[in-house]
Amino acid sequence: MAIFGTRHDPVVPGPEPWERVTDALASTVAVAGLDLAAPLDVTRYNEAVDAPYRVETFGREGLWPCFVGALREDEVLLASDDPLDDYVVRVVRDALAALPYATEAWFAHEVPPRRVAMQRLADLSGLAPLSKTTHLNVHPTYGPWIGLRALVVVDVDGPRDPPAREALCVDCESTCGALVTRAINGGAWRDWLAVRDACPTGRAHRYGTEQIRYHYEKDREALRRYVRTGVWTDDDPGC
Ligand code: B12
């Protein structure tokens, strides 16, 4: 027999996973003379150095390689007029189908009357604050190098308390203001890219050339050639 109870002692947080890993690693190599160690989030290093010095990280591959992989395997998706939108819809709907609740998905590319104010949503949810200067949401790690793709409403009670929202972009006007004015007046996609590039947060997570070209130019033929050949070809030089 077992009796289950609850303890009312203050909860003392245990070590974070990274602390356990670095402690174990440090004590193992210390006995062999490598006796100085300091933990650091690798993104801090990658943001501080130029591209040739950055190191690979695990995990978040991001949308682009998954999307390109799906295009390689699916001729129908490759032939679509909006392959990225279709890909996102498929992934989200497949995920929702497995949930035992009523759900409704809303997508960033939907037009009024089904348009969702994704940027306000990302701001309110604490995912990424919205800069009033650049009209870009800036994630604390990935900076403006994020897309906002879908809102999922699930028929369960949500969190009661409003989420913590970090204040980023405190100096946005002086860093990006002039570039935004230039982009609004000129309207060329490279001017909008310059706005994103000016943001000091998340530089290590800048999209690759092909992803930038596709998001800003929406050239489906160039995308199809890229999926077939692995090379982005058109007349325009790279960015
Ligand atoms: C319409 C739209 C635009 C219009 C905005 C014009 C306007 N003033 O209406 C135009 C075509 C100019 C545009 C441009 C771009 N957009 Co846009 N756009 C949208 C879209 C589809 C709807 C916005 C909307 O109507 N919201 C509803 C209203 C009620 O909410 P709101 O908070 O008032 O929304 C306002 C802001 O979103 C703002 N806004 C968004 N982009 C821009 C750009 C400019 C110049 C201005 C003045 C305002 C503005 O305008 C909206 C209406 O006034 C969203 C996707 C979505 N569903 O949210 C993407 C979205 C906002 N765009 C996005 C991006 C990345 C871009 C571009 C970089 C191009 C691109 N495709 O990569 C450029 C440049 C933007 C920049 N700031 O650098 C991303 C932003 C991601 C992020 N990190 O914040 C979104 C979320 C799309 C996505 N799937 O991720 N966009």
Residues whose N, C-alpha, C, O or C-beta is under 5 A from the ligand:
A	BS01	B12	A108 V116 A117 M118 Q119 R120 T134 H135 L136 N137 P144 I146 G147 L148 R149 W192 V195 H215 Y216
